[in-house]
């Protein structure tokens, strides 16, 4: 029996992970499930899987969670400290699928106790990549990528030397607005941005896909995970979302990973690694697909990609600033304070101010400094959002 925990169990990645584990319950001993405000889902899954503990990030919802778990034998807890304690419980394999910077500390706790970390929380590497990789080295833990693009790169590198890699191409569907004219994007609504043409994901990551901020985060994540230079990382628009990434080698070859847009593929690969086992994922009929399309991204439409390169060149705490500003820009867009096209200028303004300020991002990278810069960047983003709203 493998002891497993799922951090972010009520989100789309967490639910796909639970789907795979529930198909072979005799193989897994579920330690911890954590979630946000969907208490009914969290409690139902904890009961069904016989988890040791279920944790909600929202302390105010602890009474509701306790009531939902009454008589089940599943321990209930709430709050940030409880999330970290649950992540630190001995486990063989931990899915890190908490959305945003909130996933960093629990992921580090899982690594420090030596668990294999299946990493879907890209923000961990964006905000504190060197810290995360160092934690894995200290404990002897392994990190396995779960983002479909990074899992694709990881799989394409099996049996290869990273020194032979000359380029990595991450594909992007282009999101809900890939074919919209630029002038129409200024009027894009939250509802329109929340509908993805290919993937079934949560609202925040779906909007990030439409703005290409998700792809910007993935560029930074690829640099940190695989030790690439910024110049080696490319992005291509691929509307079908079937080729998830390509790796180019010094002999001119390109190795592509091709599969359906189903997160259970990347999750299952990480769950069963180093073996490759059968998964409940549809086989591709390339004859029916017919044509695979690719085109270069337009940075006038997707300035997030340019900002990702700025962050990679700066290094240090620039990633923490970038992610925090991005998260707050998205918050302000969702509640209607700023428009869709205001998000990238907001993030760029925060980067410029923070990198030039007294708390510049070039100091030592520690968890406390990451948290401090995250806090300052969010405050700065709120100021910039207010300025944008006042300017009309």
N, C-alpha and C positions, 0 to 999 in steps of 0.2 A: 504493500500500500504506500502510495506517495502522499505525503502531507502537503496540501496546497492551500494557498490563501488568494483571495481575489479582492484587490483594492480598487474600488470603483465598480462594484458588482452590478449596480442598477443602470449603468450606462450601456451604450450599444456594444462596446467591446466586452464589457463585463458579462452582458447577457449572452453574447456569442460564446464566451468562455464557459459559462455555466451550461449552455446547450451541449458542448462537447463533453464536459465532465459528467453530465447527467446521463449520457448515453453509455457510460461504462462506470457506474458508481462503485462497483466492486474494486476498482483500481485506485480510488482516491479517498483520502481521509481529509475532509475539509476543515481547516483550522479557523479561518476568519473570513467574513464577508463584510465589506464596508460600503456605505452609500451616502447619499445626500438626503433629499427630502421625500423620496418615494419609499415611505416606511412600509406600505403594504407589500411592495415588491421585495424589499430587503428581507422582511420577516418571512414571507412565503418561501423564498429561496433558502434562507437559513434553516427553516424547518425541513424543507424537502431534502436538503443535502446533509442535514445533521451537523451543521457547523458548531464549533465550540463557542464562538462569539460572533455577534453581529454589532456593528458600530455605525452610528449615524454621525456625520460631521456636525449636525445642528444640535447643540445641547438642549435647545427648547423642545426638541422632539423625542427626548429620552423617555418620558412617560408613555407616549404613544407606542414606541418601540417595545418597551417592557410589557405593555398590555398585549401587543400583538404576538409576543413570544411566550406569554404566560403558559406554563405547563409543558413547554417544549424541551426544557433542559438547556436551551441555548442562552448563554450569557448575553446581556444587553449593556451597551456603553455608548457614550457620546462625547464629542469634542475632539479637538486637535490632539491632545495628549493621549486620548484613548485610541485614536487612529494610529499614532506612532507605536503605542504599546502593542496593538494588534499586529502591526506589520513586523514587530520584533519577535513575535512568538515563533518558536522553532518550526520551520517548514522547509520542504525540499524545493518547492517551486512557488513563486509569488508572481501573480499578474499585477502589474502597476498600470492601472487604467483610470486613476483619478485625473480629472481634467484640470489643466492649468498648473501654476506654480505650487498649488497646494499639494501636489503629488510628490514634490521633491523630498521633504523630510521623511515621510513614510517609506519611500523607495530606498533612501539611504539606510533606514533602520533595518529593512529587509536584507540589504546587502551586508550590513555589518554582522548579521547573524549567520551569514554564509549561504543564504538561499540563492538558487538560480532565479534571476529577475527577468521576467518576460516584460519588456519595456514598451508600453504603448503610450506612456506619458512623455511625449517628446520634449515638453518644457523642462524636464529634469536636465537633459543634456544642453538645451539652449541656455538655461540660466546658470548652470554650474557643471558643465561637462567634465572639466578636470577633477572636480571633487568626486563626482559619481564614479568615474573610471578608477580613481585612486582608491576609493572605498572598496571596489570590487577586487583590486589587486591585493589590498591588505588582508582581506578575509578569505581570498581564494574563491570568491563567488564568481559566477559567470552571468553576463548580461546577454540576453537574446533579443534582437529587435522584433517588434510586433507591428509597427507601421508597415503597411503593405510594401511601400517603396524600399524601406531599409531591410525588411525580410528578403525582398527580391535581390538586393545587392549582396546580402549575406549568403544567400543560396548560390548566386552566380560566382562567388569567390571560393566556394568549396574546392579544395585541391589546388588553389592558385596562390601565388605570392603577391602580397599587396604591392611590392616593389615593381611588379610588372604592369600595374594599373596606371593608365595615362588619363582616364576620364571616367566619370560616372554621370549617367544621364537619368535624372528623376523625372518621371512623367506626371503630368497634371491634366485632369479632365477639363479644366477651365471653369468648372462650377456652373452655377445656374445662369451666369451672364456671359458665357464665353462668346456668344454670337451677337450680343447687344452692341449697338453703336455707342460710342463714348458719351455722347450727349444724353442718351437715355439713362445711363448709369447714375447720373446725378439725381434722378427721380426714383431710383430703386427703393422698394419698400422692404421692411423686415420680412414680411411674409414671402415675397418673391425671392429674397436671398436665402431663405430657410428651406428651399426645395432643391435637392441635388438631383441631377439627371441620371446618375448611375448608382451612387452609394446610398445606403440607408444609415444615416448617422444622426447624432444629436444636433440641436439647433446651432450651438456655438461653432462647432467644427464645420458645419455646413456653410455657415456665413463666412467663416475663415477660408473655406474653399473658394467661394465666390470672389472674395477679395484677393486671393492668392497669398494671404498671410500664412495659411497652413503650409503652403509650399515653401515660403520663406523660412519658416521654422524647420522644415524638413531639410533644407539646404544646410542650415547650421548644425542640425542633428547629425547629418552625414559627415560633416567635417569632424565633429567631436568623436563620433563612434568609430569611424574608419581611419582617422588620422590623415585626411586628405587636405590638400591646399585649396583655397577658394577657387583658384583658376581651374582646378580639376572637376568642379561641380557644375553641371549644366542642367537646364530645365527645358523640357519640350511639352507642348500642348498635345495631348493624345485623347481625343473626345471619347473613344470607346472604353477607356480604362481597362484594357486587357493586358497591355504591356506595362508592367509596374515599374520597371527600371531596366537600364542597360549598363553594362560595365565594359569599358574599352581597354584593350591591352596594347602593349608596346609592339605587337606584331600586326596591329591594325584590326584585329578581330573584335567584334562586339558580341557579348553574351547577354541575351535578353531573357527575362523571366516573364512568362505569359500565363495568365490564368484569369478566371472569372472575377468580377468585383465582389468578392465574398470574404469578409475578414476572418472567417473560420479557417481559411487556408493558412494565413500567416500565424494565427493563434495556434492552430493544430501543429504547425511545423515547430513552433517554440515549445509546445506542450510535450511533444514526442521526441524532440531532438535528443540524441543524434540519429535516431531512427526516422524513417519516413513511413507513415502509416496511412491507411485508407481514411478518407474524410468524407463527410456528407456534402460534398461540393460538386456542382454540376461539371461534367466534362465539356470542354469547348469544342464546338463544331466550326473549325476555321473556314470550311467551305461555305457554311451558311453566313459567317461573318463577312467573307468576301474581301473587304478592304480594310486595312489598318491605316489610319490617318495620323500624320504628325505635322506640327508647324511650330515655328519659333514663337515664344511669347512676346507680346508687345509691352515693353516696360512703361509706355505712356498709360496703358490701361492697368498695368500691374506694378506700380512703384514699390510694392513690398519686396519684390525680388532684388531690386537695387539696394534697398535698405538692408537686406540680409547680407549683402556683400560688404556693406559698411561695417556691420556688426562683426563679421568674420575677420575683417582686417584689423579692427580695433582690439578684439579679444577682451580679456579680463572680465569686467562686470557689464560690458556692453550688452551681452545677451540678456542679463537680468533686467536691464533698463528697457530693452526692446520688447521683451515679453510682457512686462508689467504695463507698458504703454499700450501695447496691442490689446491686452485684456480689457483695460479701461476704455479704450476707443470703442471696442465692441460693446461694452456695457452701455456707453452713451448712445451708440447707434440703435441698439435694441429698444431703449426707452424713448427714442425720438429726439434727443438733444442735438445730434449732428446727423448729417447725411452720409450715405454710403461712401461717396468720394471724399469725405472729410477725414476718414479714418487714417489713411496713409499720411496726409500732411500733419495730423495730430501726432502720430508716432515719430515722424521725422523731426518735428519741433521739439519733442521731449528729448530725443537723442541729442540734438544739437545743444540744448540748454544743459543737460546733465553731463555730457562729455566735456563741456567747457567750464563747468562749475567747480566749486571747491571740493565736492565729493566725487571728482572725476573717477572714471571706471578703471583706472590703471593701477590700483592698489592690489594688495594681496587678496586672493580669492579664498574667502572663508564662508561658512554657512551664515554666520552673523552678518557679514558684509553683504551677502546676497540678499538676505531678508531686509537689511537696511536700505539698500538701493532699490529693491522692489517697492518698499513703502514710499520712498521719496519720489520714485518715478510715477507711482499712482497719483500722488498728490499733484505733481507737475502736470500730469495728463488731465486732471480735473480742471486745473487752471486754464490750460490750453483749450479744453472743450468749452468752457464758459466764454472764452474770448471768441471762439468760432461762432457760438450761438449768438453772441451780441453783435457780431459783424453781419449776421443775417444769412 
